[in-house]
Amino acid sequence: MLIAGLQKTTLIDYPNKIACVVFLAGCNFRCPWCYSSELVLPLKIINQPRISEKEFFDFLRDRHGLLEGVVICGGEPTINKDLPLFIEKIKNLGYSIKLDTNGSNPEILKDLVRANLIDYVAMDIKGPAGPNFQFSISNFQYEKIMNEEVKIEDIKKSVEFLKNGNLDFEFRTTVVPGVHEKEDFLEIAKWIGGKNIKYYLQNFRAEKTIDPAFEKIEPFKKYFLEEIAKEISPYFKLCQIR
């Protein structure tokens, strides 16, 4: 477990809770538009300042009664084998847990839910991956960003597990020029949609991306995301822009 960052207070990352965010280094995806390269690329992780578990848990004890929840993100937290024990220690201090994940480890996700170790999940949907995902307008393919050990079926299993369970969760997609087309989101909506599903569109940020070429890309205008949200909103309980 490598703790590579800590945001001590957030009012927006955990719905309806005052929380902190702990950043775990390492990821099994290589999204070129990712702006957390210091948590993904091994050569950058080496130089990233680290926080000891003792320091982190001392912080949580000091903030008891002031903070309500802890957001665990990365990188990709579920690549850490000791994640369940790490979360259990946090839960024992009385905090609620929100997990941010790319959905690549459905068995770990299931284990965490069944052990009552997490209270909310935000799963990133990188692009269309329904039955006809390989024929998307933008030719987006999950396989282009996943490490070899990750399979598209793992992503689908995580989606179905969340949709068919009782845990509070959301899906979200970062909308990236040159990666996504408007038509892709209809495919995504057909895949992940449901009457109880919350789905958020997040605009791309052109900063410190894994592929430097993406730092020169201008994000979509807000109205473009608004058009997408309006078109696909019938597929969801809630579809909003962040």
C-alpha positions as semicolon CSV with decimal commas, in nm:
position;residue;x (nm);y (nm);z (nm)
1;M;0,000;0,000;0,000
2;L;0,154;0,326;-0,114
3;I;-0,024;0,639;0,010
4;A;0,082;0,912;-0,229
5;G;-0,147;1,195;-0,128
6;L;-0,409;1,322;0,113
7;Q;-0,671;1,591;0,062
8;K;-0,768;1,676;0,416
9;T;-1,116;1,811;0,348
10;T;-1,364;1,786;0,063
11;L;-1,730;1,881;0,040
12;I;-1,783;1,752;-0,314
13;D;-1,615;1,413;-0,352
14;Y;-1,843;1,216;-0,118
15;P;-2,215;1,290;-0,167
16;N;-2,371;1,451;0,140
17;K;-2,066;1,398;0,360
18;I;-1,768;1,599;0,480
19;A;-1,474;1,381;0,389
20;C;-1,106;1,352;0,315
21;V;-0,951;1,190;0,008
22;V;-0,664;0,944;0,026
23;F;-0,474;0,876;-0,296
24;L;-0,319;0,533;-0,351
25;A;-0,045;0,504;-0,612
26;G;-0,048;0,250;-0,895
27;C;-0,295;0,175;-1,173
28;N;-0,368;-0,103;-1,421
29;F;-0,502;0,141;-1,682
30;R;-0,310;0,381;-1,904
31;C;-0,570;0,636;-2,010
32;P;-0,370;0,891;-2,212
33;W;-0,600;1,173;-2,096
34;C;-0,551;1,092;-1,725
35;Y;-0,432;1,394;-1,526
36;S;-0,302;1,191;-1,231
37;S;0,010;1,065;-1,402
38;E;0,206;1,092;-1,076
39;L;-0,020;0,816;-0,938
40;V;-0,004;0,597;-1,248
41;L;0,338;0,601;-1,413
42;P;0,607;0,407;-1,219
43;L;0,883;0,659;-1,297
44;K;0,669;0,938;-1,150
45;I;0,543;0,733;-0,857
46;I;0,904;0,685;-0,743
47;N;0,941;1,061;-0,700
48;Q;0,598;1,117;-0,546
49;P;0,603;1,216;-0,176
50;R;0,465;0,941;0,044
51;I;0,252;0,939;0,356
52;S;0,299;0,662;0,610
53;E;-0,002;0,465;0,732
54;K;0,075;0,585;1,084
55;E;0,059;0,948;0,972
56;F;-0,266;0,883;0,785
57;F;-0,438;0,706;1,074
58;D;-0,315;0,965;1,323
59;F;-0,480;1,225;1,099
60;L;-0,809;1,031;1,101
61;R;-0,804;1,004;1,479
62;D;-0,740;1,377;1,511
63;R;-1,030;1,457;1,276
64;H;-1,278;1,222;1,442
65;G;-1,607;1,406;1,483
66;L;-1,512;1,663;1,219
67;L;-1,500;1,434;0,915
68;E;-1,768;1,181;0,825
69;G;-1,616;0,985;0,542
70;V;-1,303;0,882;0,358
71;V;-1,277;0,869;-0,020
72;I;-1,026;0,609;-0,143
73;C;-0,903;0,671;-0,496
74;G;-0,592;0,642;-0,708
75;G;-0,460;0,532;-0,938
76;E;-0,672;0,222;-0,896
77;P;-0,718;0,121;-0,530
78;T;-0,830;-0,237;-0,599
79;I;-0,488;-0,344;-0,730
80;N;-0,371;-0,340;-0,366
81;K;-0,406;-0,682;-0,201
82;D;-0,412;-0,525;0,143
83;L;-0,696;-0,287;0,054
84;P;-0,958;-0,477;0,262
85;L;-0,743;-0,456;0,576
86;F;-0,669;-0,088;0,510
87;I;-1,041;-0,013;0,477
88;E;-1,128;-0,220;0,783
89;K;-0,891;-0,006;0,992
90;I;-1,063;0,309;0,864
91;K;-1,410;0,168;0,931
92;N;-1,307;0,077;1,285
93;L;-1,249;0,448;1,346
94;G;-1,612;0,516;1,257
95;Y;-1,579;0,657;0,905
96;S;-1,793;0,583;0,602
97;I;-1,603;0,473;0,291
98;K;-1,642;0,580;-0,069
99;L;-1,438;0,384;-0,324
100;D;-1,341;0,528;-0,662
101;T;-1,265;0,250;-0,910
102;N;-1,235;0,165;-1,279
103;G;-1,421;-0,160;-1,218
104;S;-1,136;-0,383;-1,332
105;N;-1,142;-0,608;-1,023
106;P;-1,501;-0,728;-0,980
107;E;-1,414;-1,001;-0,730
108;I;-1,243;-0,755;-0,494
109;L;-1,536;-0,517;-0,535
110;K;-1,778;-0,796;-0,445
111;D;-1,569;-0,899;-0,143
112;L;-1,561;-0,542;-0,011
113;V;-1,936;-0,499;-0,050
114;R;-2,023;-0,836;0,104
115;A;-1,795;-0,762;0,400
116;N;-1,974;-0,428;0,453
117;L;-1,646;-0,244;0,412
118;I;-1,763;0,020;0,165
119;D;-2,068;0,247;0,167
120;Y;-2,055;0,415;-0,175
121;V;-1,886;0,341;-0,507
122;A;-1,806;0,572;-0,796
123;M;-1,714;0,365;-1,102
124;D;-1,552;0,526;-1,403
125;I;-1,697;0,428;-1,739
126;K;-1,423;0,502;-1,989
127;G;-1,633;0,448;-2,300
128;P;-1,890;0,217;-2,458
129;A;-1,847;-0,150;-2,378
130;G;-2,187;-0,301;-2,438
131;P;-2,253;-0,589;-2,681
132;N;-2,139;-0,377;-2,976
133;F;-1,870;-0,175;-2,802
134;Q;-1,610;-0,247;-3,072
135;F;-1,830;-0,070;-3,327
136;S;-1,860;0,261;-3,143
137;I;-1,855;0,574;-3,353
138;S;-1,522;0,688;-3,209
139;N;-1,367;0,340;-3,232
140;F;-1,293;0,366;-2,860
141;Q;-1,175;0,035;-2,718
142;Y;-1,118;-0,045;-2,353
143;E;-0,839;-0,280;-2,459
144;K;-0,627;0,016;-2,567
145;I;-0,600;0,147;-2,212
146;M;-0,604;-0,174;-2,004
147;N;-0,308;-0,379;-1,891
148;E;-0,295;-0,732;-2,028
149;E;-0,432;-0,891;-1,712
150;V;-0,753;-0,687;-1,731
151;K;-1,037;-0,818;-1,945
152;I;-1,340;-0,635;-2,077
153;E;-1,560;-0,895;-1,910
154;D;-1,425;-0,776;-1,574
155;I;-1,559;-0,429;-1,643
156;K;-1,899;-0,567;-1,741
157;K;-1,914;-0,785;-1,429
158;S;-1,856;-0,483;-1,207
159;V;-2,128;-0,287;-1,384
160;E;-2,379;-0,568;-1,345
161;F;-2,285;-0,630;-0,983
162;L;-2,347;-0,267;-0,890
163;K;-2,667;-0,244;-1,091
164;N;-2,813;-0,556;-0,932
165;G;-2,700;-0,485;-0,574
166;N;-2,816;-0,265;-0,289
167;L;-2,507;-0,049;-0,243
168;D;-2,534;0,322;-0,319
169;F;-2,322;0,403;-0,625
170;E;-2,276;0,616;-0,934
171;F;-2,127;0,580;-1,279
172;R;-1,929;0,862;-1,437
173;T;-1,741;0,936;-1,758
174;T;-1,477;1,195;-1,837
175;V;-1,572;1,330;-2,180
176;V;-1,260;1,375;-2,393
177;P;-1,230;1,542;-2,737
178;G;-1,071;1,304;-2,986
179;V;-1,167;1,005;-2,774
180;H;-1,544;1,029;-2,751
181;E;-1,816;1,125;-2,995
182;K;-2,168;1,226;-2,898
183;E;-2,307;0,900;-3,033
184;D;-2,089;0,697;-2,797
185;F;-2,295;0,808;-2,501
186;L;-2,612;0,657;-2,637
187;E;-2,428;0,324;-2,642
188;I;-2,304;0,383;-2,289
189;A;-2,656;0,471;-2,175
190;K;-2,800;0,155;-2,326
191;W;-2,530;-0,048;-2,150
192;I;-2,528;0,097;-1,799
193;G;-2,868;0,268;-1,784
194;G;-3,148;0,187;-1,543
195;K;-3,429;0,350;-1,350
196;N;-3,219;0,371;-1,033
197;I;-2,886;0,464;-1,193
198;K;-2,700;0,792;-1,138
199;Y;-2,465;0,894;-1,419
200;Y;-2,236;1,196;-1,430
201;L;-2,051;1,353;-1,721
202;Q;-1,721;1,517;-1,632
203;N;-1,544;1,749;-1,872
204;F;-1,184;1,672;-1,961
205;R;-0,910;1,881;-1,800
206;A;-0,602;1,947;-2,013
207;E;-0,336;1,933;-1,742
208;K;-0,037;1,705;-1,667
209;T;-0,185;1,424;-1,877
210;I;-0,013;1,088;-1,924
211;D;0,016;1,162;-2,296
212;P;0,149;1,521;-2,318
213;A;-0,033;1,566;-2,650
214;F;-0,362;1,580;-2,456
215;E;-0,246;1,892;-2,274
216;K;-0,295;2,077;-2,603
217;I;-0,654;1,959;-2,647
218;E;-0,930;2,209;-2,573
219;P;-1,210;2,062;-2,360
220;F;-1,562;2,042;-2,498
221;K;-1,786;2,342;-2,445
222;K;-2,037;2,299;-2,166
223;Y;-2,330;2,309;-2,407
224;F;-2,199;1,994;-2,579
225;L;-2,214;1,801;-2,252
226;E;-2,558;1,950;-2,184
227;E;-2,680;1,816;-2,519
228;I;-2,548;1,471;-2,435
229;A;-2,707;1,475;-2,090
230;K;-3,042;1,583;-2,230
231;E;-3,041;1,309;-2,494
232;I;-2,951;1,021;-2,264
233;S;-3,128;1,132;-1,945
234;P;-3,433;0,909;-2,014
235;Y;-3,208;0,609;-1,953
236;F;-3,122;0,716;-1,596
237;K;-3,268;0,818;-1,263
238;L;-3,025;1,108;-1,270
239;C;-2,790;1,232;-1,541
240;Q;-2,591;1,546;-1,467
241;I;-2,275;1,737;-1,557
242;R;-1,999;1,791;-1,305
